[in-house]
Amino acid sequence: MAITISDGTTTVTMPRTDQVTDAGALEYKEQTTAGGRIVRKIVGFRPGFTYTYDFVPAATIIALISLLRVGTFFTVGYFDLDGTDKSGTFSVSYPSFSLFKFDSSGTAVWTSCTLTIKAQEVV
């Protein structure tokens, strides 16, 4: 499944990739007791993923950056590490990329792109 990012009006579809890294994290609250001990209360797990692309068309990057400028949380359709398709509300990082070039067909692309999403809610 390709990743889709939507604000309810505009949707950007990222290319397919098989390079997915778990970027989830435990969320907790820390308190220091009167005796000086640090106590952590686990709130839950915040899912997150980092997707790596060999290349992404420049038009897709432009559309994504334009979408990211309008808000902080988006509806994201994604594939989970367990192999299932899911959807949820996520914050989406601005993509990082390294080199702009034209591929063999003359299409403008950015290479070595990464995109990280983090869930709004903990589970």
N, C-alpha and C positions, 0 to 999 in steps of 0.2 A: 504494500500500500504506500502511496505517496502521502506525505504530510500535507494537510490542509490547514491554513491559518485564516480565521475569519473574525471580523468585528461585527457581523450581522448584516452588513451591507456589501462589503468587499471581501473576496476570498482569494488567497494566493496559494497555489499548489506548488510545493517544492518537488524537485525530481526524486525518483526512487533512489534509495541507497541501502546498502547492506552493512554499513559501518555505523553501528549504534553503540553508545557507551552509557551505562547507568550513571546518572548524575544526581540521583536522589540522596536525601540526607535525613537523619533523625533530627527532629525538632524537640528541644527541651528547654526548661526553665531552670536556672541555677540560683541557689540561695546559699549564703554562708550562715552557718549556725553560730550561736553565741560562743560555742567552744572552738570555732575556727574551721570546722569541717565544711566542705563544699558538698551540697546535696543537689543532685539533678533529678528533676521530675520529667519523665519522658511524656511529651504531648502527643507525638505520633510520628509518622513517616511522611515526608513530602516527596512525592515522586518527581523525577526529573530525568531528562535524557539529553545527550549530546549527539547530534547527527553530523557525520563528516562526509563531505562530497568531494570527489575528484575535481569536478567542475560544475558550475551553475551558470545558466545563461544570464547575461547582464540584464536583460529585460525582467527576469524573475527577481533578481536582486533589487532593482529599482522599484518594482512593485512592492516587494516586501518592506523595504525601508520606508516607502511612503505610507504603508499600512501601519508600521510600528510607531510612526510619529503621531498617530491619532489617539492612542490609548495605551494602557498598561497591561490589561488582561484580555485574552482572546480565546475564542473557542477553537481548540486544536483537535483535529482528527489525526491519530498517530497509530503506529504499530508498537506494541509493547514488547519487552524482552521475552515474554512468554509466548510470543507468536500470534497474539490476538489483536484485532483492530479495536481501538478504544477512542473515546472522545472525552474531553474535559476542558476546564477553564485553566489556562496557563499564562504565565508571563513568558514572553519570548525575548531572548537577547538579540541585540543587533548582530548580524552575521559577521564573522571575521573571514577574511580572504586574503590571498597573498599576491596573485599576479593576474593582470588583465591581459588577455590575448584573443586572437581570432583563431577558431579551430579550422580544420581542413575544408569545411564547407563555407567558411567566411562568417560564421556566427560569432558574435562577441560573447566571451565567457570569462568568468572569474574562476581561478583555480584554487585548490586546497581550501575549500569553504567549510566552516563549522557553524552550527546553529544549536543553541541550548534552550530548552524549555523547562520550566519549573512550575509545578502545580500550585494553584492558589490555595487549595485546602490541604490539610494533612489527613491522612487516612489511619 
